[in-house]
Amino acid sequence: MDFSTLVLLPGMNTFAIAVTVRPTVSQPGAPDYPARGVYSSVPTDVQMQDGTTFSDQQTTLGIRLREFAVPPVNGDRITPTEGEAAGVTFWVADSSADGQGGLTLTLRKTEPPE
């Protein structure tokens, strides 16, 4: 079964937003390029050791690997060009392949550690 074509492609066609990828790590020196992905940002609370709660956002972008010659990697920049986060530049902090042709990029607003 071709999960990427049968499931991911219709999902992308329905739910994806346009983004711009700045491939600073995956393709140093290459120009920015347009792409798309399914954007999600949900609140998350982390219980700290001292009993306080740290509140943050967990922001992700789900992409279909077949749509990328070279997929974004940790350190690349992603800027949504539509939707609620349009114009906000994120950096890729982590990625997780789903084994079915998709990749979930975990995005952060703060600058990555040097």
C-alpha positions, 0 to 999 in steps of 0.5 A: 500500500502506498500510504504516502499517496493514498493518505498523506497526499489528500491530507496535505491537499486539505490541511497544509499551509504554505511555508518558506524553508531556509535550508541553512543546515540541510543545504548551506548556501542554497536559496529559500524555497516554498513548501507546505506542511500541516501546522499545529501549535498546542499549549503544553505544561511541564511540571518542574522539580520544585513543583512549579509549572512551566508553560510552553507551546509545542509547535510542529509542522508535518511534511510529506517526504516525497515533496522534498528533494532534501527535507529540512533538518535541525537548525533549518528555518521555517516561516509560515506564509499563511495561517495564524503564524504567518511571518513568524520564523521558527527553527527546526529543533527535532524531527521524527519520521513516521515510517509511512512517508511523513516527517514531523518537524518540531519547531521553536521560536527562540534561537537555537543553542550555539 
